[in-house]
Amino acid sequence: MGLYPEIEPYDQGMLDVGDGNHVYWEVCGNPRGKPAVMLHGGPGTGSNPYFRRYVDPDAYRVVLLDQRGCGRSTPHASAYDTDMSVNTTPHVIADLERLRQHLEIERWLVWGVSWGSVLGLRYAQTHPGAVSELVLTAVGTGANREVALMTKGLGQFYPEAFERFVAELPEGERDGNLAAAYNRLIESPDPEVRARAARAWTDWETAMAPAPPRSIPDFEDPVYRMGFARTVTHYWGNDHFLGEGNEEGVVLRDAPLLKGIPGTIVQGSLDPGNLLGTVWLLHQGWPGSELVLIDEVGHNAGAPGMVDALVAATDRYAARGV
């Protein structure tokens, strides 16, 4: 099956979402097609033209955006004077609603990868009337225990990289919330401290991927690296701004609110998040959801089996109409 051919936007712009922020958006595909919005990961990675290819351009009106502080949106999180207090999950959800209304869309399919799945789930739980379907991959729910797994639990599998990761922190902050501790370093007024912390954070992120350290090209861009590390530690260190009760997961707790919204979860069997049973708990709590497991694939929406399952889902939902 594979991805659809590459396409280019027929419309794009910068949306003023308040707080001094402007969010980049673009639309491609069929102007009269079924609306779909593609939510990128991170938080803080920015969108990717690759995402346009997971949906049929003849059937869908495809919307992509760069969430606050990343990609082409302004101000960028890499700038020290960017106010991160107005970059939270409720702010980004409000941005999605503002964009939906700006584009005069009544309902749209929400496609999300990694952090985009967390955002898509919470958006659907709080604005169910705006969501026709959900297609999610490399799924997480933003629970604190998921953050603990990614920052501490996986250390036993990557002991050398973990030792380097923890060694960058002050001795008194190596046992608590490591994301919050790193965020404090990244918010330091000393640019050298900030730069060193951002590099150490992305080295740890890379160590958990199936590739050698410092092999992810984007992380070699100092602007991207700083913006990403600052944003992800900001969210991970603050309960993903999901409110009280996020140790086990606010999104999982509220999974029954998704009743009536059809959804497909496409997950690699080797995704580290599966160690906590997250996708099974979500599937069980979400009436009418579909769980598709792809063997021998990790946290990678671009793997061949993952691509085929994701495209099959969007093709099937296209047949449901708007």
C-alpha positions in Angstrom: 0.0 0.0 0.0 2.6 2.6 1.1 2.4 6.3 1.3 0.5 8.6 -1.1 2.6 10.7 -3.5 4.2 14.0 -2.3 1.9 17.0 -2.6 2.3 20.8 -1.9 0.0 23.1 0.0 -2.5 25.2 -1.8 -3.0 27.6 1.1 -0.9 28.6 4.2 -0.6 31.3 6.7 0.3 32.5 10.2 -2.6 32.5 12.7 -2.5 35.0 15.6 -3.4 32.9 18.6 -2.8 35.5 21.2 0.0 35.8 23.9 2.2 37.2 21.1 2.2 33.8 19.4 1.6 33.1 15.7 1.0 29.5 14.5 2.1 28.4 11.1 -0.6 26.3 9.2 -1.0 24.9 5.7 -3.7 23.1 3.8 -3.2 20.6 0.9 -5.2 17.9 -0.9 -8.8 18.4 -2.0 -10.4 21.7 -1.0 -13.8 20.0 -0.8 -12.5 16.8 0.8 -13.0 15.4 4.3 -11.0 17.6 6.7 -8.1 16.1 8.6 -5.5 17.7 10.9 -2.1 16.1 11.4 -0.5 16.6 14.9 3.2 16.3 15.2 5.2 14.9 18.1 7.7 16.2 20.6 6.3 18.4 22.0 8.5 20.7 20.0 9.5 18.9 16.8 7.4 20.8 14.3 5.4 19.3 11.5 6.8 17.4 8.5 5.8 17.3 4.8 5.9 13.5 5.2 2.6 13.7 7.2 0.7 14.9 4.1 1.2 11.4 2.6 -0.7 9.4 5.1 -4.0 10.4 3.6 -5.5 10.3 0.2 -5.1 13.8 -1.3 -8.2 13.3 -3.5 -10.4 12.4 -0.5 -9.0 14.7 2.2 -8.5 18.4 2.9 -5.3 18.0 4.9 -4.3 20.6 7.5 -0.8 20.7 9.0 0.5 23.1 11.7 3.5 23.8 13.8 2.4 24.0 17.4 3.4 26.9 19.6 7.1 27.6 19.8 8.4 25.2 17.1 8.8 24.9 13.4 7.8 28.0 11.5 5.6 29.3 14.4 6.8 32.3 16.3 8.3 33.1 18.7 10.5 30.0 18.7 11.2 28.2 21.9 14.9 28.3 21.2 15.0 32.0 22.0 15.7 32.6 25.6 13.2 35.4 25.9 10.3 33.3 24.6 7.7 33.1 27.3 7.1 29.4 27.9 4.4 30.0 30.5 1.9 30.4 27.6 3.0 27.2 25.9 0.8 24.5 27.6 -1.6 21.8 26.6 -4.7 24.0 27.1 -3.0 26.7 25.0 -2.3 24.3 22.2 -5.8 22.9 22.3 -7.2 26.4 22.1 -5.0 27.0 19.1 -6.5 24.0 17.4 -9.9 25.3 17.9 -9.0 28.7 16.7 -7.5 27.2 13.6 -10.5 25.0 12.9 -12.8 27.9 13.1 -10.5 30.1 11.0 -10.6 27.4 8.3 -14.4 27.1 8.7 -14.2 23.4 9.4 -17.1 21.8 11.4 -15.4 18.5 12.2 -12.1 17.0 11.3 -10.3 13.7 11.6 -7.4 14.0 14.0 -4.2 12.2 13.2 -1.5 12.2 15.9 2.0 10.7 16.3 3.7 10.3 19.7 3.1 13.6 21.7 0.5 14.3 18.9 -1.4 11.3 20.1 -1.6 12.7 23.6 -2.7 16.1 22.3 -5.2 14.5 19.9 -6.7 12.4 22.7 -7.1 15.3 25.1 -8.5 17.5 22.3 -11.1 14.9 21.5 -12.0 14.5 25.2 -12.5 18.2 25.7 -14.0 19.0 22.2 -15.7 15.8 21.1 -18.0 17.6 18.7 -15.1 18.8 16.7 -13.6 15.3 16.1 -15.0 12.9 13.5 -12.4 10.2 14.0 -8.9 9.6 15.6 -6.0 7.9 14.0 -3.1 7.6 16.5 0.4 6.0 16.3 3.4 5.7 18.6 0.9 6.3 21.3 1.3 7.8 24.7 -1.0 9.5 27.1 1.3 11.9 28.9 1.0 10.2 32.3 3.8 10.9 34.7 4.7 7.3 34.9 5.4 7.4 31.1 7.8 10.2 31.7 9.5 8.3 34.5 9.9 5.3 32.2 11.5 7.4 29.5 13.8 9.4 31.8 14.7 6.7 34.4 13.2 3.3 33.7 14.9 2.8 30.4 18.2 3.6 31.9 18.7 -0.1 32.7 18.6 -0.9 29.0 21.0 1.9 28.1 23.3 2.1 31.2 26.2 3.9 29.7 24.1 6.6 28.0 22.0 6.9 31.2 25.1 7.5 33.3 26.1 10.3 31.0 22.6 11.7 31.0 22.3 11.8 34.8 25.9 13.1 35.3 25.0 16.4 33.7 22.6 17.2 36.6 23.5 18.6 40.0 24.0 15.7 42.5 21.0 16.7 44.5 18.7 16.5 41.5 19.5 13.0 40.1 16.8 11.1 41.9 13.7 13.3 41.4 11.9 14.5 38.2 14.8 14.4 35.8 12.8 16.3 33.1 12.1 19.2 35.5 15.8 19.2 36.6 16.9 19.4 33.0 14.4 22.2 32.3 15.9 24.2 35.1 19.3 24.0 33.4 17.8 24.9 30.0 16.2 28.0 31.6 19.5 29.1 33.1 20.6 32.6 32.2 24.0 31.2 31.3 24.0 30.3 27.6 26.7 27.7 28.0 24.7 25.9 30.7 21.6 26.0 28.4 23.5 24.7 25.4 25.2 21.8 27.3 21.9 20.7 28.8 20.1 20.7 25.5 22.9 18.6 24.0 22.8 16.1 26.8 19.0 15.8 26.6 19.0 15.1 22.9 21.9 12.7 23.3 19.7 10.7 25.7 16.7 10.9 23.4 18.9 9.6 20.6 20.4 6.8 22.7 16.9 5.4 23.1 16.4 5.3 19.3 17.8 2.4 17.2 20.9 4.4 16.1 24.2 5.6 17.6 24.3 8.8 19.7 24.1 12.1 17.8 22.8 10.4 14.7 19.5 12.3 14.3 20.3 15.1 11.8 17.7 17.5 13.3 19.6 17.4 16.7 22.7 18.7 15.0 20.9 22.0 14.3 21.5 24.1 17.5 18.2 26.1 17.1 16.2 22.9 16.6 18.0 21.2 19.4 17.4 24.0 21.9 13.8 24.5 21.0 13.0 20.8 21.2 14.8 20.2 24.5 13.3 23.3 26.1 9.8 22.4 25.0 9.8 18.7 25.8 11.4 19.2 29.3 8.9 22.0 29.9 6.0 19.7 29.3 7.5 16.5 30.8 8.6 18.4 33.9 5.1 19.8 34.5 2.7 16.9 34.2 2.1 17.7 30.5 -0.1 20.5 31.9 -2.9 17.9 32.2 -3.8 18.8 35.8 -4.0 16.8 39.0 -4.2 13.1 39.0 -1.7 12.6 36.1 0.5 10.1 37.8 -1.5 7.2 36.3 -2.9 9.5 33.6 -5.7 12.0 33.1 -6.1 10.9 29.5 -6.5 7.3 30.5 -8.9 8.2 33.2 -11.0 10.1 30.8 -10.9 7.5 28.0 -14.7 6.7 28.3 -15.3 10.3 27.1 -14.2 9.2 23.7 -17.3 7.0 23.3 -18.9 7.7 20.0 -15.7 8.8 18.3 -14.3 6.0 16.1 -10.6 5.5 16.4 -7.7 3.4 15.3 -4.5 2.9 17.4 -1.5 1.7 15.3 1.3 0.6 17.6 4.7 -1.1 17.2 5.0 -4.2 19.3 8.5 -3.0 20.5 7.5 0.6 21.4 8.9 1.2 24.8 5.7 2.7 26.0 4.1 -0.8 25.8 6.1 -1.7 28.9 3.4 0.1 30.9 0.5 -1.4 29.0 -0.7 2.1 28.0 -2.2 1.2 24.6 -4.1 -1.8 26.0 -5.5 0.3 28.8 -6.5 3.0 26.4 -8.1 0.5 24.0 -10.0 -1.1 26.8 -11.2 2.3 28.2 -12.2 3.7 24.8 -15.5 2.1 23.6 -15.4 1.3 19.9 -11.6 1.8 19.4 -9.5 -0.5 17.2 -6.0 -1.5 18.2 -3.6 -2.7 15.5 -0.2 -4.0 16.6 2.7 -4.2 14.1 5.3 -6.9 15.0 9.0 -6.0 15.4 8.5 -2.2 15.2 9.3 0.4 17.8 8.4 4.0 18.2 8.4 4.6 14.4 5.4 5.7 12.4 7.4 5.5 9.2 8.1 1.7 9.3 6.6 -0.2 6.4 4.0 -2.1 8.4 3.0 1.0 10.4 2.6 3.1 7.2 0.3 0.5 5.6 -1.9 0.2 8.7 -2.1 4.0 9.1 -3.0 4.6 5.4 -5.6 1.8 5.6 -7.2 3.5 8.5 -7.4 6.9 6.9 -8.7 5.3 3.7 -11.4 3.5 5.6 -12.5 6.7 7.4 -12.5 8.6 4.1 -15.4 6.4 3.1 -17.4 7.6 6.1 -17.6 11.0 4.6 -17.4 14.3 6.4 
